[in-house]
Amino acid sequence: MQFNEAQQRAVQHRDGPMMVLAGPGSGKTAVVTGRTCRLIEEGISPSSILVVTFTRAAAAEMKERFLRQRGEASTAVTFGTFHGVFFGILRHTYSISGGTVIGEQQKLSLLKELLQQLYPGAEQEADLPSQVGREISQIKGSGLSPENYYSGVLPQEVFRKVYASYEKWKQENRRMDFDDIIVRCWRLLSSRPELCRAWQNKFRYLLVDEFQDISPMQYKIVKLLAHPRNNLFIVGDDDQSIYRFRGANPELMLRFPKEFPGCQTVTLDRNYRSTPEILETAGKLIAVNRKRFPKTIHAVRGHGEPVRLEIFSNPRKECIHLAREIRREKESGTDFDKIAVLVRTNSGCREAVEQMMAWQIPFSVREMLPCIYDHWIAQTLFAYMRLGAGSRKRTDFLRIYNRPNRYFSRDAFLAPEISFDSLFRYYQDKAWMMKRAAKLEDDIHVLGRLAPYGQVIYIRREIGLDDYVKEYAGERGIPEEELLQVLDELSESARNYPTWDAWQKGIEEYREKLQAQGQKGKEASGVCLSTLHAAKGMEYDSVYILDVNEGVIPYHKAVLDADLEEERRMLYVGMTRARLRLHLYAVRERYEKKADLSRFLRECGSSCPDIRTGRGDR
């Protein structure tokens, strides 16, 4: 393989520390495998080389490329993930098996069970176990004590109880999770000097890919293994560090040259993926970040189309236009598989999914999308609407009877079918409760006369579900905007249907489509629908990034400078997935409220000639 000048410098590096700043599309995988081959050519034993990255897919790809270049005789090189390599060290010492490690699904199931025991109402929050799991990973990955960590999803006392119970279960059952692999490997190597020296002598050359995503604990182990030779070759891009929620810390890469005096640095500044227009626009955006290595990336491709910014009056018109544009691209010869639609969060893709279904555009998802119609808030709304349509099932009443709180007793709803006459009889000696029962009956009769959108608005404002949700969020320390957004999304969905039966049918079609996508997994084809996070490492001819608005990109939770810098890096990653065409979409109104354009659009030059503003609504 032919290397450019910067790549050659990296590949030919022999001893001592080196940092390779590898911009998007710069051929970093070729550099890692090229240097591995070069070391062997210079007489380094393959068994003394360790190449480590974050995912099994990336490790497998590197190994495959390496074997294509060197042949099967060089399989002694160790290619692996951090967890795989560190587990191998533990297994060699303790003779443990893979069955000792619980998978992510088992971890989530256990956390779900613990939350239900320790936190009343936890079953209503489907994402809570995964959120708590991420916080536990942050603690382990950063080497913190749970006493010094402040949860963003649970009250402190509850979080510490869940954490302690989770750790106790693992200890009693002699199990560990993936985070424990890192922690236990560090404890082993740091407490057993003779064992550590053996592994240092085993792995004399360390190559670390995607270094910008490394956590403090992973970095501690890497430094320990590299000592004292410090033949540590790191490859990454500080501008693409977007996993702080997993414990990644981009400042570790920024500090690397200071921690390893004499470290050589090379920048892979040629991009083989994107057009100059795309790179120039993305470059202006990321240059605003202060905590980064300054760099300019040059395109190898020739000039192409301007980056296109289009602004729409609302998300529905945005996604109708998106579907129309994708259809136009297909008719012009671009395969669906070469198009990506990127969103900031999974909750922001409902309208895009529904429009692609309506336009019969096949799509695949990079990760399983949660169905908004399965959220407990949606289920509460639907129970009200079923009652409005004539249902008198106990299960429907139990979903709504104290949302908002009417102080009804559960004992008033014991029969499989509940009549209001029976409810009045139950409270016949309590006039104030009779009034509440009468008010509920009146509300349900009103709902029966309204179309879906009117029903949702009535339930939110007249019945008081909005106030209930705000109170619920306040009691649990959840940002109320997140739960109100669920209600807003449901309101927007309801607009599109004339009757409750029609909406039910649409909901079932949507749910079935998502389930089918989840079952297909990696075999799915069509337009890629992905979050910005999940799109990292991918590339497409055309990329559409939706909702580049304040509160979405950057996300409303991003308040601190470090948060905003990561949001900027996230958009930069999304923009640099595009090979030929990049479309940025924004809206002027969301949920009947004014939506401001993202500050990032100004920063990347929306008023400059390299971005062409389209007409938006047609």
C-alpha positions as CSV (number, residue, x, y, z in Angstrom):
1,M,0.0,0.0,0.0
2,Q,1.2,3.5,-0.8
3,F,1.3,6.0,2.1
4,N,1.4,9.7,2.0
5,E,4.2,11.6,3.7
6,A,2.5,11.9,7.1
7,Q,1.3,8.3,7.0
8,Q,4.9,7.1,6.2
9,R,6.3,9.0,9.2
10,A,3.8,7.2,11.5
11,V,4.3,3.8,9.9
12,Q,8.1,4.0,10.1
13,H,8.2,5.1,13.7
14,R,10.1,2.5,15.8
15,D,10.8,3.1,19.5
16,G,9.4,5.4,22.1
17,P,6.0,7.2,22.4
18,M,4.2,8.6,19.3
19,M,0.8,10.3,19.0
20,V,-0.9,10.2,15.6
21,L,-3.7,12.8,15.2
22,A,-5.9,11.1,12.7
23,G,-8.6,13.3,11.2
24,P,-11.8,11.8,9.8
25,G,-11.2,9.7,6.6
26,S,-7.5,10.0,7.0
27,G,-6.6,6.2,6.7
28,K,-5.8,5.6,10.4
29,T,-6.6,1.9,10.2
30,A,-4.1,1.5,7.4
31,V,-1.5,3.3,9.5
32,V,-2.0,1.0,12.5
33,T,-1.8,-2.2,10.4
34,G,1.1,-0.7,8.3
35,R,3.2,0.0,11.4
36,T,2.5,-3.4,12.8
37,C,3.8,-5.0,9.6
38,R,6.8,-2.6,9.6
39,L,7.8,-3.6,13.2
40,I,7.8,-7.3,12.2
41,E,9.8,-6.5,9.1
42,E,12.4,-4.9,11.3
43,G,12.7,-8.0,13.5
44,I,10.3,-7.4,16.3
45,S,8.6,-10.6,17.4
46,P,4.9,-10.6,16.5
47,S,4.0,-12.1,19.9
48,S,5.4,-8.9,21.6
49,I,3.0,-6.6,19.7
50,L,-0.4,-5.6,21.2
51,V,-3.0,-3.8,19.1
52,V,-6.0,-2.7,21.1
53,T,-9.2,-0.8,20.3
54,F,-12.7,-0.4,21.6
55,T,-15.0,-2.8,19.6
56,R,-14.7,-6.4,18.5
57,A,-15.6,-5.3,15.0
58,A,-12.8,-2.8,14.8
59,A,-10.3,-5.3,16.2
60,A,-11.4,-7.9,13.7
61,E,-11.1,-5.5,10.8
62,M,-7.6,-4.6,11.8
63,K,-6.6,-8.2,12.2
64,E,-8.1,-9.1,8.8
65,R,-6.3,-6.2,7.1
66,F,-3.0,-7.2,8.8
67,L,-3.4,-10.8,7.7
68,R,-4.0,-9.8,4.1
69,Q,-0.7,-7.9,4.2
70,R,1.4,-10.4,6.2
71,G,-0.3,-13.8,5.7
72,E,-1.4,-16.4,8.1
73,A,2.1,-16.9,9.5
74,S,1.8,-13.7,11.6
75,T,-1.2,-14.6,13.8
76,A,0.9,-14.2,16.9
77,V,0.2,-10.5,17.0
78,T,-2.5,-9.8,19.7
79,F,-5.5,-7.8,18.3
80,G,-8.2,-7.2,20.8
81,T,-10.5,-4.9,22.7
82,F,-9.6,-3.3,26.1
83,H,-12.0,-5.7,27.8
84,G,-10.8,-8.7,25.9
85,V,-7.1,-8.1,26.5
86,F,-7.6,-7.2,30.2
87,F,-9.9,-10.2,30.8
88,G,-7.2,-12.4,29.2
89,I,-4.7,-11.0,31.9
90,L,-7.2,-11.8,34.6
91,R,-8.0,-15.3,33.3
92,H,-4.3,-16.1,33.0
93,T,-3.9,-15.3,36.7
94,Y,-7.1,-16.5,38.2
95,S,-8.2,-19.3,35.8
96,I,-11.7,-17.7,35.5
97,S,-14.1,-18.5,32.6
98,G,-16.1,-16.3,30.3
99,G,-19.2,-17.3,32.2
100,T,-18.0,-15.2,35.2
101,V,-18.9,-12.0,33.2
102,I,-22.5,-10.9,33.0
103,G,-23.6,-9.4,29.7
104,E,-25.2,-6.0,29.3
105,Q,-28.7,-7.5,29.2
106,Q,-28.3,-9.4,32.4
107,K,-26.8,-6.3,34.0
108,L,-29.9,-4.3,32.9
109,S,-32.3,-6.9,34.1
110,L,-30.6,-7.0,37.5
111,L,-30.6,-3.2,37.8
112,K,-34.3,-3.1,36.8
113,E,-35.1,-5.6,39.6
114,L,-33.1,-3.6,42.2
115,L,-34.7,-0.4,41.1
116,Q,-38.2,-1.8,41.5
117,Q,-37.3,-2.9,45.0
118,L,-35.6,0.3,46.1
119,Y,-37.4,3.0,44.1
120,P,-41.2,3.0,43.9
121,G,-42.5,3.8,40.4
122,A,-39.2,2.9,38.7
123,E,-41.0,0.5,36.4
124,Q,-42.6,3.4,34.7
125,E,-39.3,4.7,33.5
126,A,-38.1,2.3,30.8
127,D,-34.7,3.9,30.3
128,L,-33.8,4.2,34.0
129,P,-31.9,0.9,34.3
130,S,-29.7,1.8,31.3
131,Q,-29.1,5.3,32.7
132,V,-28.1,4.0,36.1
133,G,-25.9,1.4,34.3
134,R,-24.1,4.2,32.5
135,E,-23.5,6.1,35.7
136,I,-22.1,3.0,37.4
137,S,-19.8,2.6,34.3
138,Q,-18.7,6.2,34.7
139,I,-17.7,5.6,38.4
140,K,-15.7,2.5,37.5
141,G,-14.1,4.0,34.4
142,S,-13.0,7.1,36.2
143,G,-11.8,5.3,39.3
144,L,-14.2,7.3,41.5
145,S,-15.9,6.3,44.8
146,P,-19.7,6.2,44.7
147,E,-19.7,8.5,47.7
148,N,-18.1,11.2,45.6
149,Y,-20.4,10.8,42.6
150,Y,-23.6,12.6,42.2
151,S,-26.3,10.9,40.1
152,G,-28.2,12.8,37.5
153,V,-31.1,10.3,37.3
154,L,-31.7,9.2,41.0
155,P,-31.8,10.7,44.4
156,Q,-28.4,10.3,46.0
157,E,-29.4,8.0,48.8
158,V,-31.3,5.7,46.3
159,F,-28.4,5.6,43.8
160,R,-26.0,4.6,46.5
161,K,-28.3,1.8,47.7
162,V,-28.8,0.5,44.2
163,Y,-25.0,0.7,43.6
164,A,-24.3,-1.2,46.9
165,S,-26.9,-3.8,46.2
166,Y,-25.6,-4.4,42.7
167,E,-22.1,-4.8,43.9
168,K,-23.2,-7.1,46.7
169,W,-25.1,-9.4,44.3
170,K,-22.1,-9.7,42.1
171,Q,-19.9,-10.5,45.0
172,E,-22.3,-13.1,46.4
173,N,-22.7,-14.8,43.0
174,R,-19.0,-14.5,42.1
175,R,-19.8,-12.5,38.9
176,M,-18.4,-9.4,37.4
177,D,-19.4,-7.0,34.7
178,F,-17.4,-5.4,31.9
179,D,-16.5,-2.4,34.1
180,D,-15.1,-4.7,36.8
181,I,-12.7,-6.3,34.2
182,I,-11.0,-2.9,33.9
183,V,-10.9,-2.2,37.7
184,R,-9.7,-5.7,38.7
185,C,-7.0,-5.7,36.0
186,W,-5.7,-2.4,37.4
187,R,-5.7,-3.7,40.9
188,L,-3.9,-6.9,39.9
189,L,-1.2,-5.2,37.9
190,S,-0.6,-2.4,40.4
191,S,-0.4,-4.7,43.4
192,R,1.7,-7.5,41.9
193,P,4.9,-5.9,40.5
194,E,6.4,-9.3,39.4
195,L,3.3,-10.1,37.4
196,C,3.2,-6.7,35.9
197,R,6.8,-7.0,34.7
198,A,5.9,-10.3,33.0
199,W,3.1,-8.6,31.0
200,Q,5.4,-5.6,30.3
201,N,8.0,-8.0,28.9
202,K,5.3,-9.8,26.9
203,F,3.8,-6.7,25.2
204,R,6.9,-4.6,24.3
205,Y,5.0,-2.6,21.6
206,L,1.5,-1.2,22.3
207,L,-0.7,0.4,19.6
208,V,-3.9,2.0,20.8
209,D,-6.6,2.9,18.2
210,E,-9.4,5.5,18.9
211,F,-7.4,6.8,21.8
212,Q,-9.7,9.8,22.2
213,D,-12.3,7.4,23.7
214,I,-10.1,6.0,26.4
215,S,-11.2,6.3,30.1
216,P,-8.9,7.2,32.9
217,M,-8.8,3.6,34.3
218,Q,-8.0,2.1,30.8
219,Y,-5.3,4.7,30.4
220,K,-3.8,3.8,33.7
221,I,-3.4,0.2,32.7
222,V,-2.1,1.1,29.2
223,K,0.6,3.3,30.8
224,L,1.5,0.6,33.3
225,L,1.9,-2.0,30.5
226,A,4.0,0.3,28.4
227,H,6.4,1.1,31.2
228,P,9.4,1.4,31.2
229,R,10.1,1.2,27.5
230,N,7.1,3.5,26.6
231,N,6.8,2.1,23.1
232,L,3.3,3.4,23.1
233,F,1.8,4.4,19.7
234,I,-1.6,6.1,20.1
235,V,-3.9,6.9,17.2
236,G,-7.0,9.1,17.5
237,D,-8.7,12.4,16.9
238,D,-9.5,14.7,19.9
239,D,-12.1,16.4,17.7
240,Q,-14.1,13.1,17.5
241,S,-14.3,12.4,21.3
242,I,-18.0,12.0,21.9
243,Y,-18.3,9.4,24.7
244,R,-18.0,11.3,27.9
245,F,-21.1,9.6,29.2
246,R,-19.1,6.3,29.0
247,G,-16.2,7.7,30.9
248,A,-14.1,8.8,27.9
249,N,-12.0,11.9,28.6
250,P,-10.5,13.8,25.6
251,E,-8.2,15.7,27.9
252,L,-6.2,12.5,28.4
253,M,-5.1,12.8,24.8
254,L,-4.4,16.5,25.2
255,R,-2.1,15.7,28.1
256,F,-0.3,12.8,26.4
257,P,2.7,14.8,25.0
258,K,3.3,16.2,28.5
259,E,3.1,12.9,30.2
260,F,5.5,11.3,27.7
261,P,8.4,13.7,27.2
262,G,10.0,13.2,23.8
263,C,6.7,12.0,22.3
264,Q,6.7,12.5,18.6
265,T,3.5,13.8,17.0
266,V,2.3,13.4,13.4
267,T,-1.0,14.7,12.0
268,L,-2.8,12.8,9.3
269,D,-4.2,15.8,7.6
270,R,-5.4,14.4,4.2
271,N,-9.0,13.3,4.1
272,Y,-9.8,10.7,1.5
273,R,-13.6,10.7,2.2
274,S,-15.2,14.1,1.9
275,T,-15.3,17.0,-0.6
276,P,-13.5,20.3,0.2
277,E,-16.9,22.0,0.8
278,I,-17.9,19.5,3.5
279,L,-14.5,19.6,5.2
280,E,-14.3,23.4,5.1
281,T,-17.7,23.8,6.7
282,A,-17.0,21.2,9.4
283,G,-13.6,22.7,10.0
284,K,-15.0,26.1,10.8
285,L,-17.3,24.5,13.3
286,I,-14.7,22.5,15.2
287,A,-12.2,25.3,15.2
288,V,-14.5,27.1,17.7
289,N,-13.6,24.5,20.4
290,R,-10.7,25.7,22.6
291,K,-9.6,22.4,24.1
292,R,-8.2,20.7,21.1
293,F,-5.1,20.3,19.0
294,P,-5.2,22.9,16.1
295,K,-5.3,21.1,12.8
296,T,-6.4,21.7,9.2
297,I,-7.7,18.8,7.2
298,H,-7.3,18.9,3.4
299,A,-9.5,17.0,1.0
300,V,-8.0,14.7,-1.6
301,R,-11.3,14.6,-3.5
302,G,-12.1,17.3,-6.0
303,H,-14.8,20.0,-5.4
304,G,-18.4,19.0,-5.1
305,E,-21.8,20.4,-4.2
306,P,-22.1,23.2,-1.5
307,V,-23.3,22.1,1.9
308,R,-27.0,22.7,2.0
309,L,-28.9,24.3,4.9
310,E,-32.7,24.1,4.6
311,I,-35.1,25.6,7.2
312,F,-38.7,24.4,7.6
313,S,-41.7,25.7,9.4
314,N,-42.1,22.5,11.5
315,P,-40.7,19.0,11.9
316,R,-43.5,17.4,9.8
317,K,-42.7,19.5,6.8
318,E,-39.0,18.9,7.4
319,C,-39.5,15.1,7.3
320,I,-41.8,15.2,4.3
321,H,-39.2,17.1,2.4
322,L,-36.5,14.7,3.7
323,A,-38.5,11.7,2.3
324,R,-39.0,13.5,-1.0
325,E,-35.3,14.3,-1.3
326,I,-34.3,10.7,-0.6
327,R,-36.7,9.5,-3.2
328,R,-35.2,12.1,-5.7
329,E,-31.7,10.9,-4.9
330,K,-32.7,7.3,-5.5
331,E,-34.2,8.2,-8.9
332,S,-30.9,10.0,-9.7
333,G,-28.9,6.8,-9.0
334,T,-27.9,6.9,-5.3
335,D,-28.6,3.6,-3.6
336,F,-30.6,3.8,-0.4
337,D,-27.7,2.1,1.4
338,K,-25.5,5.1,0.6
339,I,-27.8,7.6,2.4
340,A,-27.9,8.4,6.1
341,V,-30.3,10.4,8.3
342,L,-28.7,11.5,11.5
343,V,-30.5,12.7,14.7
344,R,-29.2,13.9,18.1
345,T,-31.3,11.4,20.1
346,N,-33.5,8.4,19.5
347,S,-36.6,10.3,20.6
348,G,-36.1,12.7,17.7
349,C,-36.6,10.2,14.9
350,R,-40.4,9.4,15.2
351,E,-41.5,11.8,12.4
352,A,-38.6,10.7,10.1
353,V,-39.6,7.0,10.6
354,E,-43.3,7.7,9.9
355,Q,-42.5,9.6,6.8
356,M,-40.1,7.0,5.4
357,M,-42.8,4.4,6.1
358,A,-45.4,6.6,4.3
359,W,-43.1,7.1,1.3
360,Q,-42.1,3.4,1.3
361,I,-38.4,4.1,1.8
362,P,-36.6,1.1,3.2
363,F,-34.4,2.0,6.2
364,S,-32.2,0.4,8.7
365,V,-31.3,1.5,12.2
366,R,-27.8,1.5,13.8
367,E,-29.2,0.7,17.2
368,M,-32.5,-0.5,18.5
369,L,-34.9,2.5,18.7
370,P,-37.2,2.8,21.7
371,C,-40.8,3.0,20.7
372,I,-42.3,6.3,22.1
373,Y,-45.7,4.6,22.1
374,D,-44.5,2.2,24.7
375,H,-43.5,5.0,27.2
376,W,-45.6,5.0,30.4
377,I,-46.9,8.5,29.5
378,A,-48.1,7.3,26.2
379,Q,-49.8,4.3,27.9
380,T,-51.5,6.7,30.3
381,L,-52.9,8.8,27.4
382,F,-54.1,5.7,25.5
383,A,-55.9,4.4,28.6
384,Y,-57.8,7.7,28.8
385,M,-58.6,7.5,25.1
386,R,-59.8,3.9,25.4
387,L,-62.1,4.9,28.3
388,G,-63.4,7.8,26.1
389,A,-64.1,5.2,23.4
390,G,-66.2,3.2,25.8
391,S,-63.8,0.8,27.6
392,R,-64.5,0.2,31.2
393,K,-61.7,-2.3,31.9
394,R,-60.1,-2.2,35.3
395,T,-56.6,-2.2,33.7
396,D,-57.5,1.1,31.9
397,F,-58.8,2.7,35.1
398,L,-55.8,1.7,37.1
399,R,-53.5,3.5,34.6
400,I,-55.3,6.8,35.0
401,Y,-57.2,6.8,38.3
402,N,-54.6,8.9,40.2
403,R,-52.9,10.6,37.2
404,P,-53.3,13.3,38.3
405,N,-53.9,12.4,41.9
406,R,-57.7,12.2,42.7
407,Y,-57.1,10.3,46.0
408,F,-59.0,7.3,44.7
409,S,-58.4,4.1,46.5
410,R,-57.3,1.1,44.5
411,D,-60.0,-0.9,46.3
412,A,-62.6,1.1,44.4
413,F,-61.4,-0.7,41.2
414,L,-61.5,-4.4,42.1
415,A,-63.9,-5.8,39.4
416,P,-62.7,-6.7,35.9
417,E,-65.2,-4.1,34.5
418,I,-65.8,-0.8,36.4
419,S,-69.0,1.2,36.1
420,F,-69.3,4.8,37.4
421,D,-72.3,3.7,39.3
422,S,-70.1,1.3,41.3
423,L,-67.6,4.1,41.8
424,F,-70.4,6.4,43.2
425,R,-71.6,3.6,45.4
426,Y,-68.1,3.1,46.8
427,Y,-67.9,6.8,47.8
428,Q,-71.6,7.4,48.6
429,D,-70.8,8.7,52.1
430,K,-68.0,11.0,50.9
431,A,-69.4,13.9,49.0
432,W,-66.0,15.4,48.0
433,M,-65.0,12.0,46.4
434,M,-68.3,11.8,44.7
435,K,-67.5,15.2,43.1
436,R,-64.1,13.8,41.9
437,A,-65.8,10.7,40.4
438,A,-68.3,12.9,38.7
439,K,-65.6,15.1,37.3
440,L,-63.7,12.0,35.9
441,E,-66.9,10.7,34.3
442,D,-67.6,14.1,32.7
443,D,-64.0,14.2,31.4
444,I,-64.2,10.8,29.9
445,H,-67.5,11.7,28.1
446,V,-65.8,14.8,26.7
447,L,-62.9,12.7,25.4
448,G,-65.4,10.4,23.5
449,R,-66.5,13.4,21.4
450,L,-63.0,14.6,20.4
451,A,-60.5,13.7,17.6
452,P,-57.1,12.3,18.8
453,Y,-55.3,15.7,18.8
454,G,-58.1,17.3,20.8
455,Q,-58.1,14.4,23.2
456,V,-54.4,14.7,23.9
457,I,-54.7,18.5,24.4
458,Y,-57.7,18.0,26.7
459,I,-55.9,15.4,28.8
460,R,-52.8,17.5,29.1
461,R,-54.5,20.8,29.9
462,E,-58.0,20.3,31.3
463,I,-57.4,17.0,33.1
464,G,-54.0,18.1,34.2
465,L,-51.5,15.5,32.9
466,D,-48.9,18.1,32.2
467,D,-48.9,19.2,35.8
468,Y,-48.8,15.6,37.0
469,V,-45.7,15.0,34.8
470,K,-44.0,18.1,36.0
471,E,-44.6,17.0,39.6
472,Y,-43.5,13.5,38.8
473,A,-40.2,14.8,37.3
474,G,-39.6,17.1,40.3
475,E,-40.0,14.3,42.8
476,R,-37.5,12.1,40.9
477,G,-34.9,14.7,39.9
478,I,-35.7,14.2,36.2
479,P,-35.5,17.3,33.9
480,E,-39.2,18.0,33.2
481,E,-38.4,19.0,29.6
482,E,-37.6,15.3,28.8
483,L,-41.1,14.1,29.9
484,L,-42.9,17.1,28.4
485,Q,-41.1,16.3,25.2
486,V,-42.7,12.9,25.2
487,L,-46.1,14.5,25.5
488,D,-45.3,17.0,22.8
489,E,-44.2,14.2,20.4
490,L,-47.5,12.3,21.1
491,S,-49.5,15.5,20.4
492,E,-47.7,16.0,17.1
493,S,-48.4,12.3,16.2
494,A,-52.1,12.6,17.1
495,R,-52.5,15.6,14.6
496,N,-52.1,13.2,11.7
497,Y,-55.1,11.0,12.5
498,P,-58.9,11.7,12.3
499,T,-60.0,9.0,14.8
500,W,-58.6,7.0,17.7
501,D,-59.0,3.8,15.6
502,A,-56.9,5.3,12.8
503,W,-54.2,6.4,15.2
504,Q,-54.2,2.9,16.8
505,K,-53.6,1.4,13.4
506,G,-50.8,3.8,12.7
507,I,-49.2,3.1,16.1
508,E,-49.2,-0.7,15.4
509,E,-47.7,-0.3,12.0
510,Y,-44.9,1.9,13.5
511,R,-44.3,-0.6,16.3
512,E,-44.2,-3.5,13.9
513,K,-41.7,-1.7,11.6
514,L,-39.4,-1.0,14.5
515,Q,-39.6,-4.5,15.8
516,A,-38.8,-5.9,12.3
517,Q,-35.8,-3.6,12.1
518,G,-34.5,-4.8,15.5
519,Q,-34.8,-8.4,14.4
520,K,-32.9,-7.8,11.2
521,G,-30.1,-6.2,13.1
522,K,-26.9,-5.8,11.0
523,E,-28.5,-7.6,8.1
524,A,-31.0,-4.7,7.5
525,S,-30.5,-2.6,4.4
526,G,-31.8,0.8,3.2
527,V,-31.3,4.3,4.3
528,C,-29.4,4.3,7.6
529,L,-31.2,6.0,10.4
530,S,-28.8,6.7,13.3
531,T,-28.0,8.9,16.2
532,L,-24.9,11.1,15.8
533,H,-23.2,8.8,18.4
534,A,-23.9,5.6,16.6
535,A,-22.8,7.0,13.2
536,K,-19.2,7.3,14.3
537,G,-16.9,5.3,12.0
538,M,-19.4,5.2,9.2
539,E,-19.5,7.0,5.8
540,Y,-22.2,7.7,3.2
541,D,-22.5,9.5,-0.1
542,S,-25.3,11.7,1.3
543,V,-25.9,12.7,4.9
544,Y,-29.0,14.5,6.3
545,I,-28.7,15.9,9.8
546,L,-32.1,16.8,11.2
547,D,-33.1,19.5,13.8
548,V,-30.0,21.6,14.0
549,N,-31.7,23.8,16.5
550,E,-31.0,25.1,20.0
551,G,-32.1,22.6,22.5
552,V,-31.6,19.7,20.1
553,I,-28.1,20.3,18.6
554,P,-26.7,21.4,21.1
555,Y,-28.8,19.4,23.5
556,H,-30.7,21.3,26.1
557,K,-28.7,19.6,28.9
558,A,-25.4,21.0,27.6
559,V,-24.7,24.0,29.8
560,L,-21.1,23.8,30.8
561,D,-18.3,24.7,28.3
562,A,-17.2,21.0,28.3
563,D,-20.7,19.9,27.4
564,L,-21.0,22.4,24.5
565,E,-17.6,21.4,23.2
566,E,-18.7,17.8,23.1
567,E,-21.9,18.7,21.3
568,R,-19.8,20.6,18.8
569,R,-17.6,17.5,18.3
570,M,-20.8,15.4,17.9
571,L,-22.1,17.6,15.0
572,Y,-18.6,17.6,13.5
573,V,-18.6,13.8,13.5
574,G,-22.0,13.7,11.8
575,M,-20.9,16.2,9.2
576,T,-17.7,14.3,8.3
577,R,-19.7,11.1,7.7
578,A,-20.6,12.6,4.3
579,R,-18.6,11.8,1.2
580,L,-20.4,13.9,-1.5
581,R,-23.4,15.7,-0.1
582,L,-24.3,17.2,3.3
583,H,-27.7,18.5,4.2
584,L,-28.4,20.4,7.4
585,Y,-32.0,20.8,8.3
586,A,-33.6,23.0,10.9
587,V,-37.1,24.1,11.9
588,R,-38.6,27.5,13.0
589,E,-41.3,26.0,15.2
590,R,-41.5,22.8,17.3
591,Y,-44.6,21.8,19.3
592,E,-46.2,25.1,18.5
593,K,-43.3,27.0,20.1
594,K,-40.6,29.1,18.4
595,A,-37.5,27.1,17.7
596,D,-34.2,29.0,17.4
597,L,-31.6,28.0,14.9
598,S,-28.5,26.4,16.4
599,R,-25.6,28.6,17.3
600,F,-23.5,26.0,15.5
601,L,-24.9,27.0,12.1
602,R,-23.5,30.5,12.6
603,E,-20.2,29.0,13.7
604,C,-19.8,26.7,10.6
605,G,-20.7,29.6,8.3
606,S,-24.3,29.5,7.4
607,S,-23.9,33.0,5.9
608,C,-20.8,32.0,4.0
609,P,-20.7,30.9,0.3
610,D,-19.8,27.3,1.2
611,I,-23.3,26.8,2.7
612,R,-26.2,27.2,0.3
613,T,-29.5,28.0,2.1
614,G,-32.4,26.2,0.4
615,R,-36.0,27.3,0.3
616,G,-37.1,24.8,3.0
617,D,-40.9,24.4,2.8
618,R,-42.2,23.8,-0.7
